[in-house]
Amino acid sequence: MRIVKLSLIGLLLFLNSALAEVKMGVEGGLTYADMRAEETAQSLANASGSTVTYKYDEATWQGRIFADMEVTPEVHVEIGYFLTGSLDATYTISGASATEGYNAMGIDLAAVIYRDDIFFKAGMHSSELEGNAKLTIGGTTYNVSETISGTGYLVGGGMQVDDSRFGLTYYADVGGDTDSDMVNIYYGLMF
């Protein structure tokens, strides 16, 4: 995945300098995601034979850099790299607890349709969902998660005025997992 990241950054810099109709952009905001804490708690309960309680984060920060290439004034193509902060969940068994964290990163490619100041986009992403592989609670270690990668689709939209944009993007199947989705709400700048 590191080679893909470096390649993407190099490609974005090359495109920006080689093509005048390519704009670069940055976005930042919040990601709301289902990190499947309930399923992990059930796995821990099955493995330990004990009742497991849990609490978890529902949102974290996210950032994205991208290149936007104009095909026509109404149709653009975007390629970007995104990453999120950690979404944490704490699991407790018989008074002992441990915390796991998940973060996501990946590249995306989307067609963007502009209508005046409004835009809509749809495309694909290749992403990685990274989490702790083991949790130790009360001296016992449980295997609960791992790093997974895969592809999924994205849809979104928003409003762009001059070089500022506000929007929302839904990423399905983060890390290739059909139960891991995220919604990004963001503000961005293009230059």
NUVOGU-21140 format. One line per field, with one value per residue: residue number from 1; residue in three letters; x, y, z of N, C-alpha, C in turn. Coordinates in Angstrom, 2 decimals, padded with zeros to 5 digits. Layout:
num <- (NUM; ...)
residu <- (ALA; ...)
nxx <- (X; ...)
nyy <- (Y; ...)
nzz <- (Z; ...)
caxx <- (X; ...)
cayy <- (Y; ...)
cazz <- (Z; ...)
cxx <- (X; ...)
cyy <- (Y; ...)
czz <- (Z; ...)
This chain:
num <- (1; 2; 3; 4; 5; 6; 7; 8; 9; 10; 11; 12; 13; 14; 15; 16; 17; 18; 19; 20; 21; 22; 23; 24; 25; 26; 27; 28; 29; 30; 31; 32; 33; 34; 35; 36; 37; 38; 39; 40; 41; 42; 43; 44; 45; 46; 47; 48; 49; 50; 51; 52; 53; 54; 55; 56; 57; 58; 59; 60; 61; 62; 63; 64; 65; 66; 67; 68; 69; 70; 71; 72; 73; 74; 75; 76; 77; 78; 79; 80; 81; 82; 83; 84; 85; 86; 87; 88; 89; 90; 91; 92; 93; 94; 95; 96; 97; 98; 99; 100; 101; 102; 103; 104; 105; 106; 107; 108; 109; 110; 111; 112; 113; 114; 115; 116; 117; 118; 119; 120; 121; 122; 123; 124; 125; 126; 127; 128; 129; 130; 131; 132; 133; 134; 135; 136; 137; 138; 139; 140; 141; 142; 143; 144; 145; 146; 147; 148; 149; 150; 151; 152; 153; 154; 155; 156; 157; 158; 159; 160; 161; 162; 163; 164; 165; 166; 167; 168; 169; 170; 171; 172; 173; 174; 175; 176; 177; 178; 179; 180; 181; 182; 183; 184; 185; 186; 187; 188; 189; 190; 191)
residu <- (MET; ARG; ILE; VAL; LYS; LEU; SER; LEU; ILE; GLY; LEU; LEU; LEU; PHE; LEU; ASN; SER; ALA; LEU; ALA; GLU; VAL; LYS; MET; GLY; VAL; GLU; GLY; GLY; LEU; THR; TYR; ALA; ASP; MET; ARG; ALA; GLU; GLU; THR; ALA; GLN; SER; LEU; ALA; ASN; ALA; SER; GLY; SER; THR; VAL; THR; TYR; LYS; TYR; ASP; GLU; ALA; THR; TRP; GLN; GLY; ARG; ILE; PHE; ALA; ASP; MET; GLU; VAL; THR; PRO; GLU; VAL; HIS; VAL; GLU; ILE; GLY; TYR; PHE; LEU; THR; GLY; SER; LEU; ASP; ALA; THR; TYR; THR; ILE; SER; GLY; ALA; SER; ALA; THR; GLU; GLY; TYR; ASN; ALA; MET; GLY; ILE; ASP; LEU; ALA; ALA; VAL; ILE; TYR; ARG; ASP; ASP; ILE; PHE; PHE; LYS; ALA; GLY; MET; HIS; SER; SER; GLU; LEU; GLU; GLY; ASN; ALA; LYS; LEU; THR; ILE; GLY; GLY; THR; THR; TYR; ASN; VAL; SER; GLU; THR; ILE; SER; GLY; THR; GLY; TYR; LEU; VAL; GLY; GLY; GLY; MET; GLN; VAL; ASP; ASP; SER; ARG; PHE; GLY; LEU; THR; TYR; TYR; ALA; ASP; VAL; GLY; GLY; ASP; THR; ASP; SER; ASP; MET; VAL; ASN; ILE; TYR; TYR; GLY; LEU; MET; PHE)
nxx <- (000.83; 002.07; 003.71; 001.77; 000.67; 002.86; 003.24; 000.79; 000.92; 003.14; 002.08; -000.05; 001.38; 002.83; 000.73; -000.40; 001.60; 001.98; -000.40; -002.51; -005.24; -005.72; -006.56; -005.46; -006.45; -007.52; -009.16; -010.98; -012.50; -015.15; -015.54; -018.02; -018.57; -019.33; -017.88; -018.17; -018.29; -020.09; -020.17; -017.50; -017.49; -019.26; -017.79; -015.65; -017.08; -017.96; -015.47; -014.42; -016.38; -017.72; -019.66; -019.52; -019.02; -019.21; -018.02; -017.89; -016.32; -018.04; -017.35; -014.59; -011.71; -011.03; -009.08; -008.22; -006.43; -006.44; -006.62; -008.16; -009.45; -010.53; -012.82; -014.98; -016.68; -018.80; -018.25; -015.96; -012.98; -011.87; -009.08; -007.93; -006.40; -007.17; -007.41; -008.12; -008.61; -008.23; -010.81; -012.02; -012.70; -013.75; -013.56; -014.94; -014.40; -015.38; -014.57; -012.00; -010.45; -009.85; -008.65; -009.29; -008.31; -009.34; -008.35; -008.70; -007.57; -006.87; -007.15; -009.03; -011.23; -013.24; -016.06; -017.19; -019.97; -020.99; -023.40; -024.14; -023.45; -023.54; -022.46; -022.19; -020.98; -019.59; -017.98; -015.13; -013.22; -010.10; -009.18; -007.85; -008.40; -007.37; -006.63; -006.19; -004.64; -004.81; -006.28; -005.65; -007.10; -007.44; -005.19; -005.57; -005.23; -006.92; -007.68; -008.97; -009.20; -007.84; -005.68; -007.29; -007.88; -009.34; -011.83; -014.42; -017.43; -018.18; -020.25; -021.43; -021.83; -022.22; -021.58; -019.94; -018.24; -016.49; -013.28; -013.79; -015.32; -018.06; -019.15; -020.44; -019.54; -020.14; -018.62; -018.63; -018.13; -015.51; -012.13; -012.80; -014.69; -017.98; -019.54; -018.44; -018.69; -018.40; -019.13; -018.23; -018.09; -017.25; -015.05; -013.46; -010.64; -009.58; -006.83)
nyy <- (-001.19; 001.20; 001.73; 002.22; 004.57; 006.39; 006.33; 007.40; 010.02; 010.99; 010.79; 012.63; 015.05; 015.15; 015.28; 017.73; 019.57; 018.99; 019.23; 021.84; 022.04; 020.65; 020.63; 020.84; 019.63; 019.83; 018.27; 018.20; 016.92; 015.28; 011.78; 009.40; 006.19; 002.67; 000.59; -002.01; -002.84; -004.22; -006.79; -007.58; -007.58; -009.68; -011.79; -011.82; -012.50; -015.07; -016.37; -016.08; -016.95; -015.29; -012.41; -009.51; -006.08; -002.98; 000.11; 002.69; 004.82; 006.95; 008.68; 010.28; 012.26; 013.08; 013.17; 014.28; 014.33; 015.44; 015.27; 017.07; 016.72; 018.38; 017.25; 018.02; 021.20; 020.49; 017.88; 016.19; 014.42; 012.87; 011.94; 010.60; 010.51; 009.23; 009.38; 008.37; 009.27; 007.42; 005.20; 004.22; 001.45; 000.20; -002.68; -004.63; -007.18; -008.85; -006.66; -006.02; -004.27; -003.43; -001.56; -001.16; 000.09; 001.40; 002.44; 003.98; 004.01; 004.96; 004.95; 006.78; 007.02; 008.97; 010.02; 013.28; 015.30; 018.50; 020.95; 024.07; 025.48; 023.11; 019.75; 016.29; 013.02; 009.82; 006.72; 004.54; 002.91; 001.85; 000.45; 000.27; -001.19; -000.90; -002.49; -003.37; -006.50; -008.15; -008.35; -007.86; -008.83; -008.85; -010.54; -012.48; -013.13; -012.20; -012.86; -010.55; -008.83; -007.60; -006.37; -005.45; -005.36; -004.03; -003.39; -000.99; 000.96; 004.48; 007.30; 010.64; 014.16; 017.76; 021.25; 023.70; 026.70; 028.97; 028.25; 026.81; 024.16; 022.27; 019.18; 015.77; 012.41; 009.01; 006.02; 002.76; -000.60; -000.51; -001.39; -003.65; -005.01; -005.92; -005.04; -002.70; 000.56; 004.09; 007.55; 010.62; 013.95; 017.07; 019.95; 021.68; 022.86; 024.07; 024.43)
nzz <- (000.00; 000.63; -001.58; -003.49; -002.43; -002.61; -005.38; -006.24; -005.17; -006.58; -009.20; -009.01; -008.58; -011.00; -012.90; -012.20; -012.89; -015.58; -017.04; -017.83; -017.32; -015.05; -011.67; -008.30; -005.06; -001.61; 001.10; 004.16; 007.14; 008.87; 009.50; 009.59; 010.74; 010.75; 012.85; 013.55; 016.25; 017.84; 016.70; 017.16; 019.96; 020.41; 019.31; 021.12; 023.43; 022.75; 022.53; 025.11; 026.85; 028.53; 029.58; 027.58; 027.59; 025.79; 024.37; 021.87; 019.38; 017.12; 015.16; 013.45; 012.44; 008.99; 005.99; 002.68; -000.38; -003.74; -007.36; -009.93; -013.07; -015.89; -018.20; -019.81; -019.47; -017.75; -016.92; -014.98; -013.92; -011.00; -009.02; -006.03; -002.72; 000.42; 004.03; 007.41; 010.88; 013.95; 014.85; 017.84; 020.02; 023.14; 025.05; 027.66; 029.98; 032.77; 034.45; 033.49; 030.83; 027.35; 024.54; 021.10; 017.90; 014.75; 011.51; 008.28; 004.88; 001.50; -002.14; -004.56; -007.40; -009.43; -011.41; -011.93; -011.97; -012.86; -012.14; -012.44; -009.36; -008.01; -007.44; -008.35; -007.69; -008.64; -008.26; -007.78; -005.17; -003.80; -000.91; 002.46; 005.56; 008.73; 011.74; 015.25; 015.79; 017.96; 021.22; 024.61; 027.50; 030.87; 031.15; 029.21; 025.77; 022.85; 019.48; 017.36; 015.16; 012.02; 009.40; 006.48; 002.94; -000.05; -002.62; -003.41; -003.92; -004.44; -003.77; -004.02; -003.31; -003.49; -002.91; -004.82; -004.83; -006.58; -005.70; -003.42; -001.61; -000.30; 000.94; 000.80; 000.99; 000.38; 001.15; 000.23; 001.39; 002.66; 002.72; 001.38; 002.81; 003.19; 005.29; 006.23; 006.04; 005.27; 005.87; 004.69; 005.67; 004.54; 004.04; 001.44; -000.53; -003.69; -005.91)
caxx <- (000.00; 002.95; 004.14; 000.61; 000.56; 003.92; 002.94; -000.33; 001.41; 003.95; 001.18; -000.77; 002.30; 003.12; -000.44; -000.58; 002.56; 001.95; -001.67; -003.02; -006.63; -005.80; -006.47; -005.21; -007.35; -007.43; -010.44; -010.89; -013.78; -015.48; -015.98; -018.89; -018.39; -019.69; -016.66; -018.56; -017.93; -021.02; -019.71; -016.26; -017.87; -019.84; -016.67; -014.95; -017.95; -017.90; -014.14; -014.13; -017.47; -018.15; -020.38; -018.63; -019.64; -018.37; -018.38; -017.09; -016.42; -018.87; -016.79; -013.21; -011.32; -010.61; -008.44; -008.11; -005.83; -006.94; -006.44; -009.41; -009.17; -011.73; -013.05; -015.79; -017.02; -019.74; -017.77; -014.57; -012.52; -011.05; -008.34; -007.50; -005.91; -007.82; -007.09; -008.94; -008.07; -008.61; -012.07; -011.66; -013.73; -013.25; -014.30; -014.72; -014.76; -015.15; -013.86; -010.78; -010.81; -008.81; -009.14; -008.77; -008.55; -009.35; -008.27; -008.86; -006.83; -007.02; -007.21; -010.35; -011.37; -014.67; -016.57; -017.88; -020.87; -021.29; -024.59; -023.96; -022.59; -023.78; -021.79; -022.48; -019.89; -019.71; -016.76; -014.63; -012.06; -009.31; -008.90; -007.33; -008.94; -006.32; -007.00; -005.37; -004.85; -005.04; -006.63; -005.36; -008.00; -007.28; -004.14; -005.87; -005.14; -007.94; -007.54; -010.28; -009.24; -006.60; -005.70; -007.92; -007.92; -010.23; -012.42; -015.83; -017.88; -018.44; -021.18; -021.43; -022.24; -021.99; -021.66; -018.64; -018.28; -015.12; -012.39; -014.19; -016.39; -018.62; -019.77; -020.64; -019.23; -020.38; -017.72; -019.16; -017.20; -014.15; -011.27; -013.42; -015.62; -019.33; -020.15; -017.68; -018.97; -018.16; -019.68; -017.36; -018.63; -015.98; -014.83; -012.25; -010.12; -008.89; -005.86)
cayy <- (000.00; 002.37; 002.00; 002.83; 005.95; 007.18; 006.43; 008.33; 011.37; 011.34; 011.00; 013.89; 016.15; 015.17; 015.77; 019.15; 020.37; 018.67; 019.58; 023.10; 021.92; 019.84; 021.37; 020.05; 020.00; 019.21; 018.24; 017.71; 016.95; 014.17; 010.50; 008.58; 004.83; 001.53; -000.20; -003.38; -003.13; -005.23; -008.10; -007.91; -007.92; -011.03; -012.72; -011.92; -013.25; -016.48; -016.91; -016.06; -017.54; -014.27; -011.25; -008.44; -004.78; -002.20; 001.47; 002.94; 006.09; 006.91; 009.59; 010.72; 013.17; 012.49; 014.09; 013.76; 015.16; 014.93; 015.99; 017.20; 016.98; 018.74; 016.59; 019.09; 022.07; 019.83; 016.55; 016.14; 013.16; 013.09; 010.84; 011.11; 009.66; 009.61; 008.66; 008.76; 009.05; 006.14; 004.96; 003.33; 000.73; -000.37; -003.88; -004.96; -008.52; -009.01; -005.51; -005.73; -003.77; -003.13; -000.71; -001.38; 001.22; 001.16; 003.58; 003.61; 004.79; 004.39; 005.82; 006.74; 007.55; 009.26; 010.97; 014.36; 016.05; 019.82; 021.70; 025.36; 025.36; 021.80; 018.64; 014.91; 012.15; 008.38; 006.06; 003.35; 003.12; 000.72; 000.93; -000.63; -000.98; -001.44; -002.55; -004.23; -007.92; -008.87; -007.59; -008.58; -008.42; -009.69; -011.53; -013.38; -012.47; -012.63; -012.37; -009.97; -008.11; -007.57; -005.42; -005.99; -004.41; -004.41; -002.30; -000.69; 002.10; 005.72; 008.27; 011.84; 015.40; 018.93; 022.56; 024.31; 028.10; 029.31; 027.14; 026.22; 023.18; 021.55; 017.99; 014.51; 011.24; 007.71; 004.97; 001.43; -001.74; -000.08; -002.55; -004.80; -005.64; -005.45; -004.44; -001.52; 001.73; 005.36; 008.77; 011.77; 015.31; 017.79; 021.25; 021.55; 023.96; 023.69; 025.44)
cazz <- (000.00; 000.64; -002.96; -004.14; -001.94; -003.21; -006.81; -006.40; -004.91; -007.74; -010.33; -008.79; -008.83; -012.43; -013.62; -011.92; -013.64; -017.01; -017.67; -017.29; -016.91; -013.83; -010.41; -007.10; -003.99; -000.29; 001.82; 005.53; 007.83; 009.76; 008.95; 010.43; 010.25; 011.58; 013.00; 013.88; 017.65; 018.37; 016.23; 017.87; 021.34; 020.39; 019.11; 022.40; 024.36; 022.34; 022.83; 026.55; 027.63; 029.49; 029.04; 027.16; 027.34; 024.89; 023.94; 020.68; 018.67; 015.91; 014.15; 013.59; 011.38; 007.72; 005.06; 001.31; -001.41; -005.02; -008.62; -010.66; -014.47; -016.64; -019.49; -020.39; -018.33; -016.84; -016.51; -014.52; -013.32; -009.81; -008.41; -004.74; -001.64; 001.68; 005.25; 008.56; 012.20; 014.54; 015.54; 018.93; 020.77; 024.39; 025.43; 029.07; 030.44; 034.22; 035.01; 032.75; 029.52; 026.36; 023.46; 019.75; 017.02; 013.31; 010.61; 006.88; 003.90; 000.17; -003.31; -005.19; -008.75; -009.60; -012.39; -011.23; -012.85; -012.32; -012.57; -011.77; -008.18; -007.39; -008.12; -007.96; -008.15; -008.44; -008.68; -007.09; -004.32; -003.32; 000.44; 003.47; 006.90; 009.59; 013.15; 016.11; 015.53; 019.21; 022.43; 025.86; 028.57; 032.06; 030.97; 028.10; 024.47; 021.89; 018.11; 017.01; 013.89; 011.26; 008.29; 005.27; 001.83; -001.14; -003.38; -003.21; -004.72; -003.72; -004.35; -003.20; -003.92; -002.67; -003.54; -005.04; -005.22; -006.91; -005.39; -002.13; -001.75; 000.84; 000.38; 001.52; 000.16; 000.98; 000.70; 000.55; 001.40; 002.97; 002.91; 000.73; 003.75; 002.88; 006.48; 006.65; 005.21; 005.94; 005.28; 004.93; 005.53; 004.40; 003.42; 000.65; -001.34; -004.93; -006.34)
cxx <- (000.87; 003.42; 003.00; 000.48; 001.61; 003.70; 001.84; 000.13; 002.26; 003.10; 000.43; 000.13; 002.64; 001.94; -000.63; 000.37; 002.45; 000.69; -002.26; -004.44; -006.82; -005.63; -006.20; -006.19; -007.04; -008.80; -010.18; -012.25; -013.93; -015.90; -016.82; -018.84; -018.91; -018.47; -016.93; -018.17; -018.83; -020.59; -018.43; -016.57; -018.46; -018.77; -015.88; -015.76; -017.93; -016.57; -013.88; -015.17; -018.00; -018.95; -019.37; -019.45; -018.68; -018.91; -017.43; -017.32; -017.30; -018.30; -015.34; -012.90; -010.97; -009.98; -008.30; -007.38; -006.27; -006.52; -007.76; -009.07; -010.47; -011.76; -013.87; -016.11; -017.97; -019.24; -016.28; -014.27; -011.62; -010.34; -007.77; -006.97; -006.57; -007.28; -007.94; -008.12; -008.58; -010.01; -011.80; -012.88; -013.06; -014.16; -013.94; -015.25; -014.40; -014.29; -012.56; -011.16; -009.59; -009.46; -008.49; -009.11; -008.50; -009.13; -008.33; -008.01; -007.04; -006.96; -008.60; -010.29; -012.86; -014.91; -017.40; -018.68; -021.23; -022.55; -024.57; -023.02; -022.70; -022.99; -022.24; -021.32; -020.19; -018.42; -016.42; -013.49; -011.38; -008.80; -008.40; -007.93; -007.99; -006.76; -006.03; -005.67; -005.19; -005.43; -006.30; -006.23; -007.82; -006.26; -004.39; -005.87; -006.16; -007.61; -008.89; -010.31; -007.88; -006.71; -006.31; -007.89; -008.82; -010.81; -013.89; -016.21; -018.06; -019.44; -021.16; -021.91; -021.95; -022.15; -020.25; -018.84; -016.83; -014.23; -012.64; -015.33; -016.78; -019.27; -019.87; -020.34; -019.45; -019.43; -018.29; -018.01; -015.75; -013.31; -011.80; -014.42; -017.02; -020.05; -019.46; -017.87; -018.61; -018.75; -018.78; -018.13; -017.42; -016.14; -013.52; -011.89; -009.43; -007.96; -005.18)
cyy <- (001.26; 002.73; 002.67; 004.29; 006.84; 007.37; 007.43; 009.76; 011.85; 011.62; 012.33; 015.09; 016.28; 015.75; 017.26; 020.01; 020.16; 019.16; 020.82; 022.97; 021.04; 020.75; 020.39; 020.51; 019.27; 019.31; 017.74; 017.81; 015.78; 012.94; 009.80; 007.17; 003.82; 000.65; -001.61; -003.78; -004.21; -006.64; -008.53; -008.30; -009.32; -012.09; -012.92; -012.72; -014.73; -017.12; -017.03; -016.77; -016.59; -013.18; -010.15; -007.17; -003.97; -000.79; 001.82; 004.33; 005.92; 007.80; 009.91; 011.69; 012.38; 013.58; 013.44; 014.78; 014.58; 015.83; 015.94; 017.58; 017.25; 018.01; 017.52; 020.02; 021.42; 018.49; 016.63; 014.73; 013.52; 011.80; 011.38; 010.04; 010.15; 008.80; 009.20; 008.62; 007.72; 006.20; 003.90; 002.68; 000.13; -001.52; -004.23; -006.36; -008.60; -007.89; -005.16; -005.28; -003.53; -002.35; -001.12; -000.16; 000.79; 002.47; 003.08; 004.54; 004.16; 005.43; 005.70; 007.40; 007.75; 010.19; 011.99; 015.16; 017.36; 020.38; 023.00; 025.18; 024.01; 020.73; 017.32; 014.05; 010.70; 007.75; 004.86; 003.77; 001.79; 001.17; -000.18; -000.22; -001.68; -001.38; -003.41; -005.68; -008.69; -007.90; -008.45; -008.00; -009.39; -010.79; -012.53; -012.60; -013.08; -012.04; -011.86; -009.29; -008.16; -006.51; -006.11; -004.92; -004.95; -003.17; -002.13; 000.50; 003.32; 006.55; 009.49; 013.04; 016.56; 020.20; 023.14; 025.73; 028.55; 028.10; 026.54; 025.25; 022.60; 020.31; 016.84; 013.39; 009.97; 006.70; 003.63; 000.41; -001.32; -001.31; -003.81; -005.53; -005.07; -004.83; -003.18; -000.40; 002.98; 006.50; 009.91; 013.06; 016.23; 019.20; 021.11; 022.81; 023.39; 024.81; 025.00)
czz <- (000.00; -000.76; -003.72; -003.72; -002.60; -004.70; -007.07; -006.19; -006.08; -008.97; -010.21; -009.06; -010.31; -013.21; -013.41; -012.73; -015.15; -017.72; -017.02; -016.76; -015.66; -012.63; -009.29; -006.03; -002.70; 000.36; 003.24; 006.20; 008.77; 008.97; 010.00; 009.87; 011.26; 011.67; 013.50; 015.31; 018.23; 017.96; 016.94; 019.31; 021.40; 020.18; 020.40; 023.41; 024.03; 022.73; 024.33; 027.39; 028.68; 028.79; 028.73; 026.96; 026.48; 024.72; 022.80; 020.13; 017.44; 014.81; 014.48; 012.45; 010.11; 006.88; 003.70; 000.46; -002.75; -006.17; -009.36; -012.10; -015.21; -017.97; -020.36; -019.22; -017.31; -016.30; -016.19; -014.04; -012.15; -009.42; -007.10; -003.81; -000.34; 002.84; 006.38; 009.84; 012.73; 015.16; 016.59; 019.56; 022.00; 024.78; 026.87; 029.37; 031.92; 034.81; 034.32; 031.34; 028.64; 025.23; 022.15; 018.92; 015.57; 012.59; 009.18; 006.01; 002.54; -000.92; -003.91; -006.56; -009.00; -010.78; -011.62; -012.25; -012.17; -012.95; -011.79; -010.59; -007.49; -008.17; -007.52; -008.46; -007.82; -008.95; -007.82; -006.16; -004.05; -001.96; 001.34; 004.81; 007.85; 011.04; 013.93; 015.80; 016.79; 020.31; 023.63; 026.96; 029.73; 031.87; 029.84; 026.79; 023.52; 020.52; 017.66; 015.66; 013.22; 010.20; 007.07; 004.18; 000.73; -001.80; -003.02; -004.07; -003.82; -004.50; -003.44; -003.97; -002.98; -003.46; -003.66; -005.54; -005.38; -006.60; -004.01; -002.35; -000.40; 000.27; 001.34; 000.55; 000.97; 000.34; 001.16; 000.54; 001.63; 003.32; 002.25; 001.60; 003.53; 004.08; 006.94; 005.65; 005.98; 005.14; 005.67; 004.70; 005.56; 003.86; 002.65; -000.10; -002.56; -005.33; -007.62)
